[in-house]
Amino acid sequence: MNQFHISEDAAAFSKTVADWMVAYISKRLETQDRFTLVLSGGSTPKKLHELLAGEPYKSKIDWRRIHFFWGDDRFVPFNDDRNNAKMAFETLLDHVPVVKGQIHVMQTENITAPDSAKAYEAVLKAYFPSFDKSGSATTFDLVLLGMGDDGHTLSLFPGQTSVIHETEVLCTSLWLEQQEMHRVTLTHPIVNHSAAVAFLVIGANKVQALHEVLEGTYNPDKYPSQIIKPVQGELHWFLDQAAAAGIKH
């Protein structure tokens, strides 16, 4: 079931997400030793990262027990501003007491995109050895996702049918013609077995796509975000009022 968290504006939005994350992480760590978090790229999580990296949030999270992953990345060098991992380090990871060995970036240099996806899959299988896409085992504790104004999430873009519906692997690569670049992305099965998924969506330019994803006919080839449906976990939608204008909630 969708759980909606709607904020008045972008500033309130980031605080709403940060407050929820602090409470959720603390609760999970009461009964387990580690917390696995999947980060997202883009401008929306950038502001969230900056908030989490400062007080009072910085002191409210047990960063040494957090294990970091990425949902997808552009196949560009780490020092390229388009690289999702670079953004996360600059806005969050370089500013909080994380354990470097618990940060798992997608390799984008000195390797091919397909081999990068295979390497990341090996990391995922080592972390979640009991995971079976047809079973009930939980993977990540929390996956943060964005959604584009075309309804894409991760690197699951409209028309990329084989990638959207991929079930044989946990991580794959693709060539995106309109961006003229390779990308590496998690596939929907490992995301859908997470304990919680949180979409972070702001802006009036997302109104139509959000309406179609949540209330339109199921057609993930056109609106890939529709394929994110946690098997047993929670599904949260953090929105600002501008993005939420076209949906019932």
N, C-alpha and C positions, 0 to 999 in steps of 0.2 A: 504494500500500500504506500502511495506517495505521502510523504510528510513535508508540508510547506512551511518555510520560514521567510516571511516577506518583510523587508526593511524599507524604510522611507526613502533612503538615498544611498549612494555608493559608500559614504563614510560610515553610516550606520550598518550597512551590509557587512563590511569587513569585521566590525566589532561583534556582530551577531554570530558570524562564522567562528571567530576566534573564541568567544565565550563558550559556544557549543563544543568546539574541539577540546578545550581544556577539560570540561566536565566529562566528555566521552572518553578521552584518553585516560583520565584519572580513574574512572570507573572500571575500564578494561584492565588496567594495571593492578587493580585490587586482587584479581584472581589469576593473573598470568605474569610471566617474567619479562616479556617483550611486547612491543606494539609495532606492527608493520604498517607503514604509511606510504601510500602512492601519491606522489606529487604531480601536479599538472602544470603546463606552460601557459603563457599568455599574460595579458595585462591584469586580469582580475585577480589571480592568485598572487601576483607580484605585490599588490597592496596588502594582501593578507599576510604574506611572508614578513613584510616590514613591520607589521603590527605585532606578530608573534615573536619577532626578534628583539622587541623592546619590552620594557616593563609596563604593566605588571605581568604580562603573559610569559615572558622569558623565564621568570622564577616559578611559574605555576605548572610547568611541564617538566617531567623527568627525562630530559633529552638523551641521557646515556642509555636509556632503555628503548629508544625509538630506532627502528630500522627503516631506512628510506629507499624507496624505489620510484621509478617513473612510469607513467602510463604510455608515453610515446616520446619520440624526439625526432627532430629534423636531422638528416644525415649531413651535418656540417661540423667543422672543427669546434672543439670546446671553447676556443677564444672568439668564436663567431657570436654576435649578439642574438642570433636567431636560435641558438642552442638552449634548450630548456634547462639542462643541468647547470649551465653557466649562470642563468638567471637565478636559479634556486640557491646556488652558492653565494652569489653577490647579495641577495636580499634576505637570506635566512641562515644557511648552513655555516657560513663564515662567522656568524655572530652569536651562535649558541653552542653550548658544550656537547657537541655530538661526538660519537665514536667513529672515526674515519672508516674503520673496517665494516661498519654497519650502513655505509652509504653505497648504493649499488646503481651506478650510472650506466646508461646504454652506451657502449663503445661506438664512437663515430669517426675514429681516426685509425689509420694503419690496419684496416680490416674492411671487408666488403659488407654491404648491408645485410645480405642473407646470413653471413657468418656471425655478424653482430647479433641478429635475432636468435640464432642457435645458441650463442654464448649466454645470452640473457635467459633463454629457456632453461639452460643448465643451472643457472643460479636459482631460478624459481623452483625447479624440481628439488634442489637441495634444501631449500627453505620449507617447502611443503611436500615432503615425500609421500604423505598419505593422500594427496589430492587425486581425485578421480572425477572427471567432469560429469560422470553419471551418478556420482555418489553425493554425500551430504557434508563432506569435510569442508571446513572453512579455510579460505586462503588469507587474504589481507584483512587486517582489522578495519582499515578505512582507505577508500579510494576517492581521491578528489578529482572531479572531472569538470571540464568546461564544455560549452556547447556553442558552435558557430552559428551565424545567422542563416546558414544552409542546413542546419540540423546535424552537422557532424560532431563527433566526439572522438577522443583519442586521435588516431589517424584513420578512422573509419569514415571515409568520405562518400557522399552520394555517388552511386554508380559503380563503386568498387565492390561489386557483389562478392567476389571470392574472399576478399579480406573481411568484409562485414560478417559473413556467415562461416568463417574459418572455425573449425572445431578440432582439427587434428593436432594443432600446436598451440602453445600458450603465448607465443610471441612470434611475430612475422615481420617481413619487410615488404615494402611496395615502392614503385616508382610513380610519383604523382606528376602527371604531365603538365597540369596547369601551373605547378610551382617549379617544374623542371628540377626536381630533387627526389632522392630516395628518403624514405622515412622508416622508422622502426616502431612497432606498436604492440602493446598487449592485445590479445584477442578477447572476445566477449566471455568465453567460459570461465577464465580465471577471475575476471572482474565480477561476474555474476555469482561467484561463490564466496565473495567477500562478506564480512560481518556487517559492513555498512558502505554504501556508496553515496557520495554527496556531490550533486551538480551545483556549480557556482555560476549563475547566469545573471548578468545585469545589462541594462540598456534597452531603449525602445526599439533598436534594430533587431532585437531577438524576439519580438512579440509574435510575429507570424510563425516562425519556426517552432517556438515553444508551444503555441496553440496546436500546431500539427502533431508535434511529438506527443503531447499529453492527451489531446482530445480528438485528433484526426484518425483516419483509417490506418490500421497497422500496415506500414510499408517501409521497413528499415532500409531497403535499397535506396529510397528517396530521402528518408529521415533516419540516418543510422543510429541516432541516440535512442530510438525506440527499442533497439535490441538489448539495451542495458536494463535487465529485469532481474534483480537479485533472487536467487533460488529460495533462500531462507533469511537473508539479511535485510537490513533496513535500507530504504531508498529516500534520501532527503533532497529537497530542492530549495536551495538558498537563492532568493530572488530579490531584486529591488522592485519598487512599485512600477517603474517604467516597463520592465520586462514582463511583469505579471498582469499587465493591463488586459491581455486578451484571453485569460484563462479563468475557469471557475475554480475556486479554492475555499 
